[in-house]
Amino acid sequence: MWDTFKRLPDTIARTVTQSLSGRLLLFTIAFVMLAEALLYFPSAARFYHDQLANRLAAAQIAVLALDQGDAQTLSPQLKAELLANAGVRAVALKRNNTRRLYLAESMPPVISLSIDLRDVTLVGLTLYALDSMAMGDGRVLRIIGKPRLQGGEFIEAIVDERPIREELLAYSGRIFELSLFISIVTASLVFATLYFTLVRPMQRLTQSMVSFQEKPEDAHRIIVPSQRDDEIGQSERVLATMQSEIRQALQQREHLVALGSAVAKIQHDLRNILASAQLASDRLAASNDPAVRQLAPRLMKSIDRAIALATNTLKYGRAEEAPAHRGRQPLLPLAEEAMHVALAAGDGHAIWRSEIPPDLEVDADGEQLLRMLANLGRNAVQAVEARPDGQVTISARRQGDGVAIDVSDNGSGIPEQVLKHLFEAFAGRGRVGGTGLGLAIARELARGHSGDVVMLRTGPEGTTFRVTIPDSPKTG
């Protein structure tokens, strides 16, 4: 217990100096005291002037009764009493061009400092006041001023400075105590106001960030914004949005990790299955049926492509795509192959139409471009499955130093909640059984060609995506 009390001052000092609220309190007190100090100097100068003026006024009253008589006939006891009541040691008054010494001690004192109140400035009074507090003990002052009520040309008095200095010090002490009280009250009010309007909400923001950092997957640790309309409220809303997006990104990363692990496990078995299918397709190629012989090459290409994808273990879920091996080639055969793959994912009711010029060439990796168009075509086919007149259209043209390929459908459009994360992996699932990877893979492959995949339009009339493939510098 004793050790706790011994550490209490250190704890309080550390809390005050290291916390934002403690520093705010200290700074507020310091600034209010500084403002009071700036006001103190002219106030002390005025008080010092009033003390000197009061001495002259008392001296003038003391000599009024003697104005018609002779001060020399007064007894020493009466002189001493008059001087004591006036608080002076000698008084002289000049009027009617005659200077007269009314009261004086038998042994005139040595004058330490003369102050003429008739022409002294505020700065001069301030310096006199500070000098009096520092050096005024035991000094004798000669004060010159103008008599009240036109009682003469000037009046002068010789006074001891010690009583004036003591009054000035006592006044300064009262001013300091009052200033300290005002500073503490003002600082407390300012502190309370700023604490509840700024410091406490900032502490809430900080605590939310620390709590979210410890367990970002916990949705309950996302800050709930208040209804404030100021900067604090805006910060709370931005923080809540950022925390939600980080949580979603972490969930997507977990999905990608799980995908890579799952694909790695099924890779071996899938390759064996595809190898068996490849053997069967080789036998189909030897069939005498014309229809089978026509479909067999396409089936063999599809199986070879599937084997290659399985060998790479769906690189999107594990690492970056391989660099594109680009070359000029006709676009129409790639588009036709991609649409056959896309139509196979539908229910067989959709039709597709090509608006690609037969002589249009594209500078691209054929396999990767086929995957882009197949993913976009598959989404388009699935979007028109419920329509009896469902149609998918692929069009293309030269655009600058590259090719722009549009994949359009006449479906019902993309839902608003899907548009917010359209090209994010696992975030754009629009149907049961979908993975949400198609658009993400297409965009990654297009950007590997220095191009892009963008959505041009969506709505009740359908959706259009555009793939841009610029020519490589060596062939452009």
C-alpha positions as CSV (number, residue, x, y, z in Angstrom):
1,M,0.0,0.0,0.0
2,W,2.8,2.4,0.9
3,D,4.5,1.7,-2.4
4,T,1.3,2.5,-4.2
5,F,1.1,5.9,-2.5
6,K,4.8,6.5,-3.2
7,R,4.2,5.9,-6.9
8,L,1.0,8.0,-7.1
9,P,2.7,11.3,-7.8
10,D,4.8,9.8,-10.6
11,T,1.7,8.1,-12.0
12,I,-0.3,11.4,-12.0
13,A,2.7,13.3,-13.5
14,R,3.1,10.7,-16.3
15,T,-0.6,10.7,-17.0
16,V,-0.8,14.5,-17.2
17,T,2.3,15.0,-19.3
18,Q,1.9,12.0,-21.7
19,S,-1.8,11.9,-22.3
20,L,-3.5,14.3,-24.8
21,S,-6.1,15.4,-22.3
22,G,-3.5,16.1,-19.6
23,R,-1.4,18.2,-22.0
24,L,-4.5,20.0,-23.0
25,L,-5.2,21.0,-19.4
26,L,-1.6,22.1,-18.8
27,F,-1.5,24.2,-22.0
28,T,-4.9,25.8,-21.2
29,I,-3.7,26.9,-17.7
30,A,-0.4,28.2,-19.1
31,F,-2.0,30.2,-21.8
32,V,-4.6,31.7,-19.5
33,M,-1.9,32.6,-17.0
34,L,0.1,34.2,-19.9
35,A,-2.9,36.3,-20.9
36,E,-3.4,37.4,-17.2
37,A,0.3,38.3,-17.0
38,L,0.0,40.5,-20.0
39,L,-2.9,42.3,-18.3
40,Y,-1.1,42.5,-15.0
41,F,1.6,44.9,-16.1
42,P,-0.7,47.8,-17.0
43,S,-2.8,47.0,-14.0
44,A,0.2,47.2,-11.7
45,A,1.3,50.4,-13.3
46,R,-2.1,52.0,-12.7
47,F,-2.1,50.8,-9.1
48,Y,1.4,52.2,-8.5
49,H,0.2,55.6,-10.0
50,D,-2.8,55.6,-7.7
51,Q,-0.7,55.0,-4.7
52,L,1.6,57.9,-5.5
53,A,-1.4,60.1,-6.4
54,N,-3.1,59.2,-3.1
55,R,0.0,60.3,-1.2
56,L,-0.1,63.7,-2.9
57,A,-3.8,64.1,-2.2
58,A,-3.3,63.3,1.5
59,A,-0.4,65.7,1.6
60,Q,-2.5,68.4,0.0
61,I,-5.3,67.9,2.6
62,A,-2.8,68.1,5.4
63,V,-1.6,71.5,4.4
64,L,-5.0,73.1,3.6
65,A,-5.5,74.2,7.2
66,L,-2.1,75.8,7.2
67,D,-2.5,77.7,4.1
68,Q,-3.4,80.9,5.9
69,G,-1.0,80.4,8.9
70,D,2.7,79.8,9.5
71,A,3.8,76.2,9.5
72,Q,6.8,77.3,11.6
73,T,4.6,78.0,14.7
74,L,3.3,74.4,14.8
75,S,4.5,72.2,17.5
76,P,6.8,69.3,16.6
77,Q,4.1,66.8,17.9
78,L,1.5,68.3,15.6
79,K,3.8,68.3,12.6
80,A,4.6,64.7,13.2
81,E,1.0,63.8,13.5
82,L,0.1,65.7,10.3
83,L,3.0,64.0,8.4
84,A,2.1,60.6,9.8
85,N,-1.6,61.0,8.8
86,A,-0.6,62.1,5.3
87,G,2.0,59.4,4.9
88,V,4.7,61.8,3.9
89,R,7.9,63.2,5.3
90,A,7.7,66.7,3.7
91,V,5.2,68.6,1.6
92,A,5.7,71.7,-0.7
93,L,3.1,73.5,-2.7
94,K,3.6,76.1,-5.4
95,R,0.9,78.5,-6.3
96,N,0.7,82.1,-7.2
97,N,4.3,81.8,-8.4
98,T,5.4,81.1,-4.8
99,R,6.8,77.7,-3.6
100,R,6.1,77.1,0.0
101,L,7.3,74.3,2.2
102,Y,4.5,73.5,4.6
103,L,5.7,70.5,6.5
104,A,9.1,69.1,6.8
105,E,11.2,67.1,9.2
106,S,14.1,68.7,11.0
107,M,16.6,66.6,9.1
108,P,15.6,66.3,5.4
109,P,16.1,62.8,4.0
110,V,18.3,61.8,1.0
111,I,16.1,61.5,-2.1
112,S,16.6,58.2,-3.9
113,L,14.3,58.7,-6.9
114,S,12.0,61.5,-8.3
115,I,8.8,60.8,-10.1
116,D,6.9,63.5,-11.9
117,L,3.3,62.3,-12.4
118,R,2.5,65.1,-14.7
119,D,4.2,63.7,-17.8
120,V,4.9,60.0,-16.9
121,T,3.8,57.4,-19.5
122,L,2.2,54.0,-19.0
123,V,5.5,52.3,-19.9
124,G,7.4,54.5,-17.5
125,L,4.9,53.7,-14.7
126,T,5.3,50.0,-15.5
127,L,9.1,50.3,-15.2
128,Y,8.7,52.3,-11.9
129,A,6.4,49.7,-10.5
130,L,8.7,46.8,-11.3
131,D,11.7,48.8,-10.0
132,S,9.8,49.5,-6.8
133,M,9.0,45.8,-6.2
134,A,12.6,44.8,-6.8
135,M,14.5,47.7,-5.2
136,G,12.0,49.8,-3.3
137,D,12.7,48.6,0.2
138,G,14.3,51.5,2.2
139,R,14.3,54.1,-0.5
140,V,12.9,57.7,-0.3
141,L,10.8,59.1,-3.2
142,R,10.1,62.6,-4.3
143,I,6.7,62.7,-5.9
144,I,5.6,65.7,-8.1
145,G,2.1,66.2,-9.3
146,K,-0.7,68.7,-10.0
147,P,-2.8,69.7,-7.0
148,R,-6.5,68.8,-7.1
149,L,-9.2,71.4,-7.8
150,Q,-6.7,73.9,-9.2
151,G,-5.0,74.2,-5.8
152,G,-1.7,75.4,-7.3
153,E,0.8,74.9,-10.0
154,F,2.3,71.8,-8.5
155,I,2.7,69.9,-5.3
156,E,5.5,67.7,-4.3
157,A,6.0,65.3,-1.4
158,I,8.8,63.2,0.0
159,V,7.7,59.7,1.1
160,D,9.1,56.4,2.1
161,E,8.8,53.8,-0.6
162,R,8.5,50.8,1.7
163,P,4.7,51.2,2.4
164,I,4.0,51.7,-1.3
165,R,6.1,48.7,-2.2
166,E,4.3,46.6,0.4
167,E,0.9,47.7,-1.0
168,L,2.1,46.9,-4.5
169,L,3.4,43.4,-3.5
170,A,0.1,42.7,-1.7
171,Y,-1.8,43.8,-4.8
172,S,0.3,41.6,-7.0
173,G,-0.3,38.6,-4.7
174,R,-4.1,39.2,-4.9
175,I,-3.9,39.5,-8.7
176,F,-1.9,36.3,-8.9
177,E,-4.3,34.4,-6.8
178,L,-7.2,35.7,-8.8
179,S,-5.5,34.9,-12.1
180,L,-4.7,31.4,-10.9
181,F,-8.3,30.9,-9.9
182,I,-9.6,32.2,-13.2
183,S,-7.0,30.0,-15.1
184,I,-8.0,26.9,-13.3
185,V,-11.8,27.5,-13.8
186,T,-11.3,28.5,-17.4
187,A,-9.0,25.6,-18.1
188,S,-11.4,23.2,-16.5
189,L,-14.3,24.5,-18.6
190,V,-12.2,24.4,-21.8
191,F,-10.8,21.0,-20.9
192,A,-14.3,19.6,-20.2
193,T,-15.6,21.0,-23.5
194,L,-12.7,19.8,-25.6
195,Y,-12.6,16.4,-23.8
196,F,-16.2,15.5,-24.5
197,T,-16.2,17.0,-28.0
198,L,-12.7,16.0,-29.3
199,V,-10.5,14.0,-27.0
200,R,-13.1,11.3,-26.0
201,P,-14.3,10.7,-29.6
202,M,-10.6,10.5,-30.7
203,Q,-10.0,8.0,-27.9
204,R,-12.9,6.0,-29.2
205,L,-11.4,6.0,-32.7
206,T,-8.1,4.9,-31.4
207,Q,-9.6,2.1,-29.3
208,S,-11.5,0.9,-32.3
209,M,-8.4,0.8,-34.5
210,V,-6.5,-1.1,-31.8
211,S,-9.3,-3.5,-31.2
212,F,-9.8,-4.1,-35.0
213,Q,-6.0,-4.7,-35.4
214,E,-6.1,-7.4,-32.9
215,K,-8.9,-9.4,-34.6
216,P,-9.9,-7.8,-38.0
217,E,-12.0,-10.8,-39.0
218,D,-14.5,-10.0,-36.2
219,A,-17.3,-7.9,-37.6
220,H,-18.3,-6.8,-34.1
221,R,-15.0,-4.8,-33.8
222,I,-15.9,-2.5,-36.7
223,I,-16.7,0.9,-35.3
224,V,-20.3,2.1,-35.3
225,P,-20.3,5.7,-36.6
226,S,-22.2,8.3,-34.5
227,Q,-24.6,10.8,-35.9
228,R,-22.2,13.7,-35.8
229,D,-21.9,15.9,-38.9
230,D,-18.4,17.4,-38.1
231,E,-14.9,16.1,-38.8
232,I,-15.1,13.5,-36.0
233,G,-18.3,12.0,-37.4
234,Q,-16.8,12.0,-40.9
235,S,-13.6,10.2,-39.5
236,E,-15.8,7.6,-37.9
237,R,-17.7,6.9,-41.1
238,V,-14.5,6.7,-43.1
239,L,-12.9,4.4,-40.5
240,A,-16.0,2.1,-40.5
241,T,-15.9,1.9,-44.3
242,M,-12.1,1.2,-44.3
243,Q,-12.5,-1.5,-41.6
244,S,-15.3,-3.2,-43.6
245,E,-13.2,-3.2,-46.8
246,I,-10.2,-4.6,-45.0
247,R,-12.3,-7.3,-43.5
248,Q,-13.7,-8.2,-46.9
249,A,-10.2,-8.2,-48.4
250,L,-9.0,-10.6,-45.7
251,Q,-12.0,-12.9,-46.4
252,Q,-11.1,-12.9,-50.1
253,R,-7.5,-13.7,-49.3
254,E,-8.7,-16.6,-47.2
255,H,-10.8,-17.8,-50.1
256,L,-7.8,-17.6,-52.4
257,V,-5.6,-19.5,-50.0
258,A,-8.3,-22.2,-49.6
259,L,-8.7,-22.3,-53.4
260,G,-5.0,-22.8,-54.0
261,S,-4.9,-25.6,-51.3
262,A,-8.0,-27.3,-52.8
263,V,-6.6,-27.2,-56.4
264,A,-3.3,-28.6,-55.3
265,K,-5.1,-31.6,-53.7
266,I,-7.2,-32.4,-56.8
267,Q,-4.5,-31.7,-59.4
268,H,-3.1,-35.2,-59.5
269,D,-6.5,-36.9,-59.8
270,L,-7.8,-34.4,-62.3
271,R,-4.8,-34.9,-64.6
272,N,-5.4,-38.7,-64.5
273,I,-9.1,-38.2,-65.4
274,L,-8.2,-35.8,-68.3
275,A,-5.6,-38.2,-69.5
276,S,-8.3,-40.9,-69.8
277,A,-10.5,-38.5,-71.6
278,Q,-7.6,-37.8,-74.0
279,L,-7.3,-41.4,-74.8
280,A,-11.0,-41.6,-75.5
281,S,-10.8,-38.6,-77.8
282,D,-8.0,-40.1,-79.8
283,R,-10.2,-43.1,-80.5
284,L,-13.1,-40.8,-81.5
285,A,-10.8,-39.2,-84.0
286,A,-10.5,-42.5,-85.8
287,S,-14.3,-42.9,-86.0
288,N,-15.9,-43.0,-89.5
289,D,-18.9,-40.9,-88.4
290,P,-18.4,-37.5,-90.2
291,A,-20.0,-35.6,-87.3
292,V,-17.8,-37.3,-84.7
293,R,-14.7,-36.7,-86.9
294,Q,-15.7,-33.0,-87.1
295,L,-16.1,-32.6,-83.3
296,A,-13.1,-34.7,-82.3
297,P,-10.4,-32.1,-83.0
298,R,-12.3,-29.5,-81.0
299,L,-12.7,-32.0,-78.2
300,M,-9.0,-32.8,-78.2
301,K,-8.1,-29.1,-78.1
302,S,-10.4,-28.6,-75.1
303,I,-8.9,-31.6,-73.2
304,D,-5.4,-30.4,-74.0
305,R,-6.2,-27.0,-72.7
306,A,-7.8,-28.4,-69.6
307,I,-4.7,-30.5,-68.9
308,A,-2.5,-27.4,-69.2
309,L,-4.7,-25.5,-66.8
310,A,-4.7,-28.4,-64.3
311,T,-0.9,-28.6,-64.6
312,N,-0.6,-24.9,-63.7
313,T,-3.0,-25.6,-60.7
314,L,-5.2,-22.6,-61.4
315,K,-2.4,-20.1,-61.1
316,Y,-4.8,-17.3,-60.2
317,G,-5.3,-18.9,-56.8
318,R,-1.6,-19.4,-56.1
319,A,0.5,-16.8,-57.9
320,E,0.7,-14.4,-60.9
321,E,-0.3,-15.5,-64.4
322,A,2.6,-16.4,-66.7
323,P,3.8,-13.7,-69.0
324,A,1.9,-13.4,-72.2
325,H,3.5,-14.9,-75.3
326,R,2.1,-12.5,-77.9
327,G,1.8,-12.8,-81.6
328,R,-0.4,-11.5,-84.4
329,Q,-3.3,-13.9,-85.3
330,P,-6.8,-13.7,-86.6
331,L,-9.3,-12.8,-83.9
332,L,-12.4,-14.5,-85.4
333,P,-11.3,-18.1,-84.8
334,L,-10.4,-17.3,-81.2
335,A,-13.8,-15.7,-80.6
336,E,-15.6,-18.7,-82.2
337,E,-13.7,-21.1,-80.0
338,A,-14.4,-19.0,-76.9
339,M,-18.1,-18.8,-77.6
340,H,-18.4,-22.6,-78.1
341,V,-16.8,-22.9,-74.6
342,A,-19.2,-20.3,-73.2
343,L,-22.3,-21.8,-74.7
344,A,-21.5,-25.1,-73.2
345,A,-22.0,-23.5,-69.7
346,G,-25.6,-22.5,-70.6
347,D,-28.8,-24.4,-71.0
348,G,-28.6,-24.5,-74.8
349,H,-31.2,-21.7,-75.4
350,A,-28.8,-18.8,-75.9
351,I,-27.5,-17.9,-79.4
352,W,-24.5,-15.9,-80.3
353,R,-23.8,-13.5,-83.1
354,S,-20.4,-12.4,-84.4
355,E,-19.7,-8.9,-85.7
356,I,-15.9,-9.4,-86.1
357,P,-14.3,-8.7,-89.4
358,P,-12.7,-11.9,-90.8
359,D,-9.4,-10.0,-91.6
360,L,-9.1,-8.4,-88.1
361,E,-5.9,-9.5,-86.4
362,V,-5.0,-9.1,-82.7
363,D,-1.5,-9.0,-81.1
364,A,-2.1,-11.2,-78.1
365,D,-1.4,-14.5,-76.4
366,G,-4.0,-16.7,-78.1
367,E,-4.6,-19.0,-75.1
368,Q,-5.0,-16.1,-72.7
369,L,-7.3,-14.1,-75.0
370,L,-9.4,-17.2,-75.4
371,R,-9.7,-17.4,-71.6
372,M,-10.7,-13.7,-71.4
373,L,-13.4,-14.1,-74.1
374,A,-14.6,-17.4,-72.7
375,N,-15.1,-15.9,-69.2
376,L,-16.9,-12.9,-70.5
377,G,-19.0,-15.0,-72.9
378,R,-19.9,-17.5,-70.1
379,N,-21.2,-14.6,-67.9
380,A,-23.2,-13.3,-70.9
381,V,-24.7,-16.7,-71.7
382,Q,-25.7,-17.2,-68.0
383,A,-27.3,-13.7,-68.0
384,V,-29.7,-14.6,-70.9
385,E,-30.6,-18.1,-69.8
386,A,-34.0,-17.1,-68.6
387,R,-34.9,-15.2,-71.8
388,P,-36.4,-17.1,-74.8
389,D,-34.7,-14.6,-77.1
390,G,-31.3,-14.6,-75.2
391,Q,-28.5,-13.5,-77.5
392,V,-24.8,-12.8,-77.0
393,T,-23.0,-10.6,-79.5
394,I,-19.2,-10.2,-80.0
395,S,-18.0,-7.3,-82.0
396,A,-14.5,-5.9,-82.5
397,R,-12.6,-3.2,-84.3
398,R,-9.3,-1.5,-84.5
399,Q,-9.0,1.4,-82.0
400,G,-5.8,3.4,-82.2
401,D,-2.8,1.1,-81.8
402,G,-4.9,-1.8,-80.6
403,V,-8.1,-3.8,-80.8
404,A,-11.3,-3.2,-78.8
405,I,-13.6,-6.3,-78.3
406,D,-17.1,-5.9,-77.0
407,V,-19.1,-8.7,-75.5
408,S,-22.8,-7.8,-75.2
409,D,-25.9,-9.5,-74.0
410,N,-29.6,-8.6,-73.8
411,G,-30.1,-9.8,-70.2
412,S,-31.6,-7.9,-67.3
413,G,-28.4,-6.2,-66.2
414,I,-26.1,-6.6,-63.2
415,P,-27.6,-6.0,-59.7
416,E,-26.5,-2.8,-57.8
417,Q,-24.9,-4.7,-54.9
418,V,-22.7,-6.7,-57.4
419,L,-21.5,-3.6,-59.2
420,K,-19.6,-2.3,-56.1
421,H,-17.2,-5.2,-56.2
422,L,-17.5,-6.3,-59.8
423,F,-13.9,-7.1,-60.6
424,E,-12.9,-8.4,-57.2
425,A,-12.3,-12.1,-56.7
426,F,-15.2,-14.0,-55.0
427,A,-17.1,-10.7,-54.6
428,G,-19.1,-10.6,-57.8
429,R,-21.0,-13.9,-57.6
430,G,-24.3,-13.3,-59.3
431,R,-25.6,-16.9,-59.6
432,V,-25.7,-20.1,-57.6
433,G,-22.5,-22.2,-58.2
434,G,-20.5,-19.2,-59.4
435,T,-17.1,-18.5,-58.0
436,G,-16.8,-14.8,-58.7
437,L,-13.5,-15.3,-60.5
438,G,-14.4,-14.9,-64.2
439,L,-14.2,-11.1,-64.4
440,A,-11.2,-10.9,-62.1
441,I,-9.2,-13.4,-64.2
442,A,-10.2,-11.7,-67.4
443,R,-9.1,-8.3,-66.2
444,E,-5.8,-9.7,-64.9
445,L,-5.0,-11.4,-68.2
446,A,-5.9,-8.2,-70.1
447,R,-3.7,-6.0,-67.9
448,G,-0.9,-8.5,-68.6
449,H,-1.3,-7.4,-72.2
450,S,-1.1,-3.7,-71.0
451,G,-4.9,-3.5,-71.8
452,D,-8.0,-3.7,-69.6
453,V,-11.5,-5.0,-69.2
454,V,-14.2,-2.5,-68.4
455,M,-18.0,-2.4,-68.2
456,L,-19.4,0.0,-70.8
457,R,-23.1,-0.3,-69.7
458,T,-25.6,-2.3,-67.8
459,G,-29.4,-2.1,-67.3
460,P,-32.7,-3.7,-68.3
461,E,-31.5,-3.7,-72.0
462,G,-28.4,-5.7,-71.3
463,T,-24.8,-5.5,-70.4
464,T,-21.6,-4.8,-72.4
465,F,-18.0,-5.4,-71.4
466,R,-15.1,-4.2,-73.5
467,V,-11.6,-5.9,-73.7
468,T,-8.9,-3.6,-75.0
469,I,-5.7,-5.2,-76.3
470,P,-3.0,-2.7,-77.4
471,D,-0.4,-3.8,-79.9
472,S,3.0,-4.5,-78.4
473,P,5.7,-2.0,-79.3
474,K,7.7,-4.5,-81.4
475,T,4.6,-5.1,-83.7
476,G,2.8,-1.8,-83.4
